[in-house]
Amino acid sequence: MFSAHPFLYATSLQSYSSLIVPSLEMPSYKLYYFAARGVGETSRLLFAAAEKEYEDFRIVPPQWPTLKPKMPFGQLPVLEVDGEQIPQSRAVENYLAREFGLYGSNKQEKATIDVVCEVARELKMHLSLIFYAKEDPKERQRLVGELKDKIAPTIMTNLTKYLNKNTEGHGWFVGNSISYADIVVYAHVEKIVDNIGEDAFKDYPALKANFKRVASNKGIANWLENRPVTPFVYLNIIMSEYTLVYFNGRGRAETARILFEVAGVKYVDKRIPRENWPAMKADTPLGKLPYLEAKGMKLPQSSAINRFLANEFGMFGKDKIEKATIDAITECLRDLEGPIIKFFYEKDETKKVELKKELCDEKIPLILKAIEKQLCKNNEGNGWFVGESISLADIDFFCFMDWLVFVNPDVLTDFHKLKGLYDRIKTHEQISKWLAKRPETEF
C-alpha cells in the first residue's frame, strides 16, 4: 500500500519501484522523512494499519541540503496532502489518525489516547541521549542501564495501567479495535526492544500481548515484513560499521572514500604500507586490494565496493534506468583503465610515445564524447549524470580524471560540459573538504 522512492533512499526497493497512483476520489499522500524509522515510523504504521496508499520518500544525507530549504521549518518529517505540506511529526500523526478513524470514537477515548501517547513519548528524550552518546561507550552503557532498570519499567508500568482499564488488558487501549494509542506505544516500545531486548516485557505480559496484536494487524504485519532495512535505526546505536582496506594512495579506493565523505558516514580508512602487503596478501579476499569490511563480510573488487556503498548511501539512482545509466558510465571509464595502465608501465620510450598518442587521439576522446553525450541528456548537461543530485557515476568520473590527467593535462579542453561537471564535483561541499584534508600520496 505504499510506494518507496529509491530516489531518496539508500536501500534497493525493487518490489516497490513503481508509483502507486491514487484514485481521483482519494487524497494524494506523500511522506518525507530520512532513510530510517525514527519519528517518521509512527506515521508509516498509521498508513499501514489503515491500508492507505502513499508515497514514502526516504531522504539520505546527500539530498538533504538541497531539500531542506523546501521543507517547512527546515525539518522532517513532512506530510504532503494534495500538495499541502504538514510539518512536525506529532501534527502529521494526529492528522493521519483523525483521517483514518484511529483517534477514538468519543471525547473520552480521544483523551485516553492522548494520555497514552504522551506516556509512551516520555521515552524519546532518554533514547535521544543514548543515541548521542554513541561516541562515548561508557556513557552509553550507563544510559542503557538506566533505561533498563528505571526509565522503561516506569513507563511500561504506567502503560499497563491504562491498558488494563479496557477489557482488563486483553485487547486495545481504547475500544474494540486498534487505535492511534496502540500504534504509538508499539513504535516506542520497539525502540526499547532494539536497545535492551525482549527481556523488557518480562514483567509486563499484557503489554507484550498488545505489542504482538499490533504486529499481527493485517496492514502492519505486511509493512513489518516488507519495510526497508535501513542503514541506521533512529535511537539505536551504530558505531562505525565500515573498514576500507587499501594501499596509501588514491588508486582504486578513492571513489569509495569520496562516497563515504559525501554520505557523511564514518569509516576506518586503513592504509597498508607496501612492505606489509606480502605478509597479509594471503588473508585477503582474492589476494587483492581494496576490500571493504562491512556487516560481517569482506567485500573485494573496487567496482563491487563502489556499487555496494552507492546503494547503501542512496547514490545509485532512483530507478532501473538510472541505475543502468550509472553502470554504463562507470563501465565506459573502465574501458580506459587497461590502456592507461599499459602506458604507465611501458619501459620502451618509443613505444610509450605511440601508446600516449593512441590514447590522446583516439581512445580517450571516444569515451569522453560518449559520456558527455549521456551527461547532456540530463538537464542539458548542466547538472549530474542522473537525477538532481550527485551519484556514483559523477564521483567515479571525478576520480578517473586523475588517471586521464596523468596522460594528458588538457584532456577536458574540448569537453566543456564535462569540465563543468568536474568543477561542480570539485566544489561540492563534502568533496572539497575531503580534497583539502586527504593525505598527500605518491599515486
Secondary structure, DSSP 8 states (H G I E B T S, - for coil): -EEEEGGG-SS--GGG-S-----TTS--EEEEEESSSGGGHHHHHHHHHHT--EEEEEE-TTTHHHHGGGSGGG-S-EEEETTEEEESHHHHHHHHHHHTT-S-SSHHHHHHHHHHHHHHHTHHHHHHHHHHTTT-HHHHHHHHHHIIIIIHHHHHHHHHHHHHTTGGGTS-SSTTS--HHHHHHHHHHHHHHHHH-GGGGTT-HHHHHHHHHHHHSHHHHHHHHHS---S--TTS-----EEEEEESSSGGGHHHHHHHHHHT---EEEEE-GGGHHHHGGGSGGG-S-EEEETTEEEESHHHHHHHHHHHTT-S-SSHHHHHHHHHHHHHHHTTHHHHHHHHH---HHHHHHHHHHIIIIIHHHHHHHHHHHHTTTGGGTS-SSTTS--HHHHHHHHHHHHHHHH-TTTTTT-HHHHHHHHHHHTSHHHHHHHHHS-----
